[in-house]
Amino acid sequence: MPNYAEILAFLAENPPQLESECELHASLLELLARCLRNEQVATDDDFADFGEITGITVN
């Protein structure tokens, strides 16, 4: 099971700077919320909804 606190801490410590990063953060938060509501681990099918993510740099 994912460590949701760790994921949220990472997002908080790395605020989005670009429009694409804002969209990525929003998508990740939506996915986390969905997982918490369903109380199940995210699957590859959950990530398929977001399509291909390109051009993202994590510092």
N, C-alpha and C positions, 0 to 999 in steps of 0.2 A: 504494500500500500504506500502511495506517495506521501512524503512529508509535506503537507500543505503549508505549515508554518515556514518551512525552509524556502519553499517556492515564493510565498508572499514576501518574505524578507528579501529575497533576491530582487523581486520586482520593485520593492520599495527602495532598495539601495541603488538601483540602476534605473532612474526615471527616464522615460522616453524623451528624446531630443528632437527626433524627426517625425514627420507625419506617419511614415511606415512603422516606426517604433510604437507610436501611439496606438495604431491599429493592432499591432502584434500584442501589446500589453492588454488591450481590451479583449482580444480574442482569447488570450490565456486566462484572463479573469472569468470570462464567460464559461470556458471549459472547466475551470476549477469549481465554479458555482454549480454547474450541471453535475459534476462528479459528486460534490457534497450533497446535493439534493437527492441524487440517486443512490448515494452511499456505495458506489462501486468504483473500481479502478478504470481509468480512461483506457480505451483500446485504440488500435490503429484506425479503426473506423471512425472514432470521434474526431481524429485529426484530419481525416479525409475531407471533412466538411470545409476546411479552411483552404484547400488547394495547396499549390506549391508556394513555399515561402522562399524568396530569393533576396539577395542584396542586403542582408542584415549583419551588422557588426556588433559584437558584444565586447565591451571593454572589461 
